[in-house]
Structures are given as C-alpha cells and as structure tokens.
Amino acid sequence: MEYMIECHNLIKRFGETVALDNVNLNVNKHEIIAIIGPSGCGKTTLLRCIAGLERPDRGRIIMDGDIVFDSDKGIFVPPDKRGIGMVFQIFAVWPHMTVFENIAYPLKLRKIPKDEIERRVKEVIELVNLQGLENRYPHQLSGGQQQRISLGRALVMQPKVILFDEPMSNLDAKLAEKLKIDIRILVKNLKITAVYVTHDQLEALTVADRIAVMRNGRILEIGPSLDIYKKPKNTFTAEFVGVSNKIRGKVVKFMNSYIEIETQLGKLVCDPPYIDVKPNEEVVMYIRASDIDICPYPGPAEKRNAFEGRIKSRSFTGDSFIYIVEVNGAELRVHAPADIDIEESTRVVLVFDPSKVIVLKGGE
C-alpha cells in the first residue's frame, strides 16, 4: 500500500495540555480520510501538524515518501514547501478582490506567468462551479460560493494533498449538504489525497472513504466509513456516530446463529457480535432509532425482539416523526416515516431485527 501521509508517534503539548498523545495515522494515496471527535480532542491540531502550521514536540511526518518533520533529526519543512492546499471553516477570501483575483492570488505570489495563471484559474473556476461569477466580489456571493472560492484557491496550486478544517461550519444546512457531496466528487475525480476534519459524523460519513475517531488526543479507532457506522468497536464511537438507544444487559445464551441477552426491556435476541463476548458477560447494546419499527398493539405474532411500550412523546420533523417510547421503564427513541402518525400515550409494539443490534463489551 502506498501512503501519501504517514504520522508516527506524534506528541504535541500546549502547556500542561496534551493535544496529541502518540498519534499514528497513515493516509493512502487518493484517499479521503475524515478525522472526527468532540471539541478539544486534537483533530485540528493533528491537521495543523500535517500542514506544518504547528510543530509537534515529538514524532515524524512523511508526505509522499519525503520526511517533512522529524523531531530526532531536526527536520521541519515549512507549509509552503509541503505541496498542500487548505480549506478553513472561515471563508478566507479577500473582500477587495474578485472571484478570479482571489483564486489567482497564490499563483501571482509565486510569479507564475500570466497566461498560465489565466488557464489554471479558468479551469478551477469551472471545477468549483463558479462560472459567470469571475468578476463578482465576495459580498455579492452566498456563503457556499465564498467557500468555493477557498476551495478553488487551494486547488489552483495543484496540490498532492488538500486539508479541510471544518469547512461546513459557517454554512446553512442546505448549502452544506450540497457542497460536501460536491467536494467528494471533485476530490475523487482529481485523484487528490484529502484529510477532512469535522465534528459532524454525518458529514464525515458523506465525504470520507475512512474515518478516524479521536478522543483526548488519541485515535480510538479507524476504519472504512461503513464499518465505523455499522460496526463500531467501542462505546464512545457508537455514541458519537449517532446510535440513539443504549441498553445494558447480560449474555444468557450463546448459539452459533444468535445470542440471547437479558435486558431491562426483556429477553433480546441478536446476531453473534463481531467482538468476542461470552455467556454471563455484561454487554452494552446499541440500536439506531431508524432501525426500530413501531407497530400497532398487539404487534406482529411470533416476532423476535418485539417489545410492548407506550408513546411518551412525539415530534414532527417534516419528513418523519421522532417518537420516545417507554418500554418497561426504559425510553427508546424511534424514527418513523411521516405517514406513521400515532398519538401520544398510545400503546404500541417496537420491533427490530437481530442483525441491527450492535453489541459491545460493557466496560469499553
């Protein structure tokens, strides 16, 4: 496997605070990897170390086979020599420059010939879908268009690597939804390696090939986006990527095709987990709100994982209902299509497939 970025045992402190605690990360060529985690977990510090905007205290960083930082050898390659582009959460555009001038600015600083600037800027303007806006100023544009200027300015330098630091934070939801899809298509088509930092797990799932989950300066786990979503390896990841319902229990039966777990809801059946658990072991189960079906009482006959409950509250979101259902003293969150309209206090049955239950060890 060819790596475009290799981070080895990175340590970075700010006073008494350890921002990076022996972080190791390899990014494949032409891959988009997202780094997610709560505020203060170290994800932006890691990105800035890769960019050269922060100097780690210890460790080594290799980009495309070249060492750009090595604490033991005293090597530190400055940001402008690393062949990277960056897109920040703040629309870093010059208000007194047109769209064309903003994108052309880094090329002019490097004294690229005028005809080459003209060609490259026109190509990038088409790539980021700003055609016809070349002579407009930032105040005449939407937030999404201003962020496209930032993206264009990063791409015009033809970088091997592009780094995104919370690029959707200042956009409204509709603009962000479109732009994150556009970014993925564009980066993949150009075969650029990208590192994408965000606190939004859905944004990461949309954009990235792989996701690294950070907490307290460490990478807890890393894997393909679908695995992080469907098969998280620890409870922090499961909760951070939006699994709404958490249930504790004990394994009472372990068969080849299924396991039974005693829970507050009652006896729950699920597929054999992808982690090693044993009979009588305490476990934590997670079930996504969208993976639970809500049925009229008395519900389907002879169905596994069918639990009687009562609707405690409901909220309408426009295309779905969010129900809070009380089952044996526990509360479960359920997302149902808008055509499933059930009044509060109604008796219902919740049903979920054994394959949809995420089972993790209780202490993780």
matplotlib code that plots the C-alpha trace (Angstrom):
import matplotlib.pyplot as plt

x = [0.0, 1.3, 0.9, 0.6, 0.8, 2.4, 2.3, 4.4, 4.1, 3.2, 3.1, 2.0, 1.6, 0.2, 1.5, 0.1, -2.5, -1.6, -3.2, -1.7, -0.7, 1.4, -0.8, -0.2, -2.0, -1.4, -3.4, -3.5, -2.9, -6.1, -8.0, -10.3, -10.0, -12.1, -11.0, -13.9, -14.3, -15.6, -14.2, -10.7, -10.0, -6.9, -8.2, -7.5, -4.0, -3.3, -4.3, -2.2, 0.8, 0.4, 0.1, 3.2, 1.2, 2.1, 5.4, 4.9, 7.1, 8.0, 7.4, 7.8, 5.6, 6.3, 4.5, 4.7, 7.9, 9.6, 10.2, 8.6, 9.1, 11.4, 12.0, 15.1, 16.7, 15.6, 13.8, 10.9, 9.7, 7.6, 4.0, 4.6, 7.1, 4.8, 2.6, -0.7, -3.8, -6.0, -9.7, -10.7, -14.0, -13.7, -14.3, -10.7, -11.3, -10.1, -13.1, -11.5, -10.7, -13.0, -13.5, -10.9, -8.4, -8.9, -8.2, -5.3, -3.6, -1.4, -0.2, 0.7, 2.7, 4.8, 5.2, 3.6, 3.4, 0.2, -1.1, -0.5, -2.5, -5.3, -5.5, -5.3, -7.8, -10.4, -10.0, -10.5, -13.5, -15.2, -14.3, -15.8, -18.8, -18.3, -18.6, -20.1, -19.1, -15.5, -15.9, -18.0, -16.8, -17.3, -20.0, -22.1, -21.9, -23.5, -21.6, -21.4, -20.0, -17.4, -16.3, -16.0, -13.5, -11.5, -11.6, -10.6, -7.7, -6.5, -6.9, -5.3, -1.9, -2.4, -1.6, -1.0, -2.8, -5.7, -6.7, -10.2, -10.7, -14.4, -15.3, -19.1, -19.2, -20.4, -22.8, -26.5, -27.7, -28.9, -25.7, -23.6, -25.5, -24.7, -21.2, -19.9, -21.2, -19.5, -16.3, -16.2, -16.9, -14.3, -11.5, -12.0, -12.1, -8.9, -7.3, -6.1, -5.5, -7.6, -7.8, -11.1, -11.6, -15.1, -17.2, -20.2, -20.3, -22.9, -20.6, -17.7, -19.8, -20.8, -17.3, -14.8, -13.6, -12.3, -12.9, -10.5, -12.3, -10.3, -10.7, -8.4, -5.5, -5.6, -7.1, -9.6, -10.3, -10.0, -11.8, -14.0, -16.9, -19.5, -17.7, -17.5, -21.2, -22.3, -19.6, -18.0, -15.5, -16.1, -18.9, -17.6, -17.6, -21.0, -22.5, -20.5, -21.7, -25.3, -26.6, -29.5, -30.5, -28.2, -29.3, -27.3, -27.6, -26.1, -25.5, -27.6, -27.3, -24.7, -25.5, -23.8, -26.6, -27.7, -27.2, -29.8, -29.3, -31.3, -32.1, -34.5, -36.7, -36.9, -35.0, -33.3, -32.0, -29.2, -26.7, -23.4, -21.3, -18.1, -16.3, -15.6, -18.2, -19.0, -22.0, -22.8, -20.7, -22.1, -22.6, -23.9, -26.2, -26.9, -29.8, -30.3, -33.6, -34.2, -33.7, -36.7, -40.2, -43.2, -46.3, -49.9, -50.6, -50.6, -48.0, -46.8, -47.1, -44.1, -41.6, -38.2, -37.4, -41.0, -41.5, -44.7, -44.5, -46.3, -45.6, -44.3, -43.8, -43.5, -42.0, -42.6, -39.6, -41.2, -40.4, -40.5, -41.7, -39.4, -41.1, -39.9, -41.4, -41.3, -40.7, -40.5, -39.2, -36.6, -37.0, -36.3, -36.0, -37.7, -37.6, -40.6, -41.8, -44.2, -47.1, -46.8, -48.7, -49.5, -50.8, -49.0, -50.0, -50.9, -49.9, -47.5, -45.1, -41.4, -39.7, -36.1, -34.1, -31.5, -28.9, -29.4, -28.2, -24.6, -23.1, -20.1, -18.4, -19.8, -16.5, -15.5]
y = [0.0, 3.4, 6.1, 9.7, 10.8, 8.9, 10.2, 8.4, 8.8, 12.4, 14.2, 17.8, 19.7, 23.2, 23.8, 21.1, 20.0, 17.0, 17.7, 14.8, 11.7, 9.3, 9.6, 7.3, 7.8, 6.5, 8.0, 6.2, 7.9, 9.3, 8.6, 10.9, 10.3, 12.1, 12.8, 13.2, 13.7, 16.2, 19.7, 19.6, 16.0, 17.1, 16.7, 20.2, 20.1, 16.9, 18.6, 21.7, 19.5, 17.7, 21.2, 22.5, 25.2, 23.5, 21.9, 18.6, 18.1, 14.5, 12.2, 12.1, 13.0, 11.7, 13.0, 11.2, 9.5, 12.6, 13.4, 16.8, 16.6, 14.5, 15.5, 13.3, 14.6, 18.2, 18.3, 20.7, 21.6, 24.8, 24.7, 26.3, 23.6, 20.6, 20.7, 21.0, 23.1, 24.1, 25.0, 26.5, 26.9, 30.7, 31.9, 33.1, 35.4, 38.8, 41.2, 43.7, 41.0, 39.5, 35.7, 35.5, 37.6, 35.6, 32.3, 33.7, 35.3, 32.4, 31.9, 35.6, 35.4, 32.6, 34.8, 32.2, 33.5, 35.5, 33.1, 30.1, 31.9, 32.6, 29.0, 27.5, 29.9, 29.3, 25.5, 25.8, 28.2, 25.6, 22.8, 24.5, 25.7, 29.5, 30.1, 33.6, 34.9, 35.7, 39.4, 39.4, 40.4, 38.1, 40.3, 39.7, 35.9, 33.4, 31.6, 28.5, 30.4, 32.0, 28.6, 27.5, 30.4, 29.0, 25.5, 26.9, 28.8, 25.5, 23.6, 26.1, 25.2, 21.7, 20.1, 16.5, 16.8, 19.0, 19.6, 20.6, 22.1, 22.2, 23.7, 23.5, 25.1, 28.5, 27.3, 26.6, 23.0, 23.1, 24.6, 22.3, 19.2, 20.1, 21.3, 18.2, 15.9, 18.2, 18.2, 14.4, 14.1, 16.8, 15.4, 11.8, 12.9, 14.9, 11.9, 14.2, 12.8, 14.6, 14.9, 16.2, 17.4, 17.7, 17.3, 16.2, 12.5, 12.6, 15.0, 12.6, 9.6, 11.5, 12.7, 10.1, 6.7, 6.0, 7.7, 8.1, 8.7, 10.8, 11.4, 13.1, 13.4, 9.7, 7.9, 5.4, 3.5, 3.9, 2.1, 2.3, 4.7, 1.9, -0.1, 2.9, 3.4, -0.3, -2.0, 0.4, -1.2, 0.8, 2.6, 6.1, 5.6, 4.0, 7.0, 9.6, 8.4, 8.8, 5.5, 6.8, 3.9, 2.3, -0.8, -2.8, -6.5, -9.9, -12.7, -15.7, -17.9, -18.1, -20.2, -20.3, -18.3, -16.0, -14.9, -14.1, -11.2, -10.4, -6.7, -4.2, -4.5, -8.3, -11.0, -9.7, -11.7, -10.6, -11.9, -13.2, -10.0, -9.1, -8.8, -11.7, -12.0, -14.9, -16.3, -14.3, -11.4, -7.8, -6.1, -2.8, -2.9, 0.0, 0.2, 3.1, 4.9, 4.4, 0.6, 0.2, -0.4, 0.9, -1.2, -1.0, -3.1, -6.2, -6.2, -9.0, -12.5, -14.7, -11.9, -11.7, -8.6, -7.4, -5.2, -3.6, 0.1, 3.3, 6.5, 9.2, 12.0, 12.7, 15.3, 16.0, 16.9, 17.4, 14.0, 11.8, 11.5, 11.1, 9.1, 8.5, 5.2, 3.9, 0.1, -1.5, 1.8, 2.3, 5.0, 4.2, 6.8, 5.8, 7.5, 6.6, 7.8, 10.8, 8.5, 6.6, 9.1, 7.8, 9.9, 10.2, 7.7, 5.1, 1.5, 0.2, -2.6, -1.9, -4.5, -4.6, -7.1, -9.1, -8.1, -4.4, -4.7, -3.5, -5.5, -4.2, -5.2, -3.5, -1.9, -0.4]
z = [0.0, -1.0, 1.7, 0.9, 4.5, 7.4, 11.0, 13.5, 17.3, 17.2, 20.5, 20.9, 24.1, 24.9, 28.4, 30.6, 27.9, 25.8, 22.4, 20.6, 22.6, 20.4, 17.4, 14.4, 11.2, 7.6, 4.7, 1.4, -1.9, -3.5, -0.3, 1.6, 5.4, 7.9, 11.4, 13.8, 17.5, 20.1, 20.6, 22.1, 21.1, 19.0, 15.5, 14.3, 16.0, 14.0, 10.8, 11.5, 12.3, 8.9, 7.3, 9.0, 10.8, 14.2, 15.1, 17.1, 20.1, 19.1, 16.2, 12.4, 9.4, 5.9, 2.8, -0.5, 0.7, 1.9, 5.6, 6.3, 10.1, 12.3, 15.9, 16.2, 13.0, 13.5, 10.1, 9.7, 6.2, 6.1, 5.0, 1.6, 0.7, 1.5, -1.6, 0.2, -0.1, 2.8, 3.2, 6.5, 8.3, 7.9, 4.3, 3.9, 0.9, 0.2, 0.2, -2.2, -4.8, -7.4, -7.6, -10.3, -8.4, -5.2, -6.9, -8.9, -5.8, -4.7, -8.3, -8.5, -5.3, -6.9, -10.1, -12.4, -16.0, -16.7, -19.4, -17.2, -14.4, -16.8, -17.9, -14.5, -12.9, -15.6, -15.2, -11.5, -11.7, -13.9, -11.5, -8.5, -10.4, -10.3, -14.0, -14.7, -11.3, -12.1, -11.7, -8.6, -5.2, -2.1, -0.6, -3.8, -3.2, -0.9, 1.8, -0.3, -3.2, -1.0, 0.3, -3.3, -3.8, -0.9, -2.5, -5.8, -4.4, -2.8, -6.0, -8.3, -6.8, -8.0, -4.6, -3.9, -0.6, 0.4, 4.1, 5.2, 8.6, 9.4, 6.0, 6.5, 10.0, 8.7, 6.1, 6.5, 6.3, 2.7, 1.3, 3.4, 2.2, -1.5, -1.0, 0.9, -1.9, -4.5, -2.6, -2.5, -6.3, -7.1, -4.9, -6.1, -9.8, -9.4, -7.5, -4.7, -1.2, 1.4, 5.2, 6.4, 9.9, 11.3, 14.5, 12.4, 12.0, 9.1, 7.2, 7.7, 6.5, 3.4, 2.4, 3.5, 2.5, 6.0, 9.4, 12.3, 15.7, 18.1, 21.9, 24.4, 21.9, 20.7, 17.8, 19.3, 16.1, 12.4, 9.5, 6.4, 6.9, 6.7, 9.4, 11.7, 11.2, 11.4, 13.4, 15.9, 18.2, 21.3, 23.1, 22.6, 18.8, 18.8, 20.7, 18.8, 15.4, 16.4, 17.8, 19.8, 22.0, 24.6, 26.5, 29.1, 29.6, 30.3, 27.8, 28.8, 25.8, 23.0, 19.9, 16.6, 14.8, 17.6, 21.2, 23.9, 26.2, 29.3, 29.4, 31.1, 28.0, 28.4, 26.6, 23.5, 20.6, 18.2, 15.7, 17.0, 17.6, 15.7, 19.1, 21.5, 24.2, 26.5, 28.4, 31.6, 30.4, 30.8, 27.5, 26.1, 23.1, 20.7, 18.3, 15.9, 16.1, 12.4, 12.8, 15.1, 13.6, 15.5, 15.2, 16.5, 19.6, 19.8, 17.1, 14.8, 16.1, 16.9, 16.1, 17.7, 19.6, 19.9, 23.0, 24.2, 25.1, 25.3, 23.3, 25.8, 23.3, 19.6, 17.4, 13.7, 11.6, 8.2, 6.6, 9.8, 13.3, 16.3, 19.0, 22.6, 23.7, 27.2, 27.5, 31.0, 32.4, 29.6, 27.0, 23.3, 20.5, 17.3, 13.9, 11.7, 8.3, 8.2, 7.3, 10.6, 12.7, 16.2, 19.1, 22.4, 25.2, 22.5, 23.3, 20.6, 19.9, 19.0, 16.7, 15.5, 13.6, 15.5, 12.8, 13.7, 17.3, 18.0, 20.9, 22.7, 26.0, 29.0, 30.1, 26.8]

ax = plt.figure().add_subplot(projection="3d")
ax.plot(x, y, z, "-o")
ax.set_aspect("equal")
plt.show()
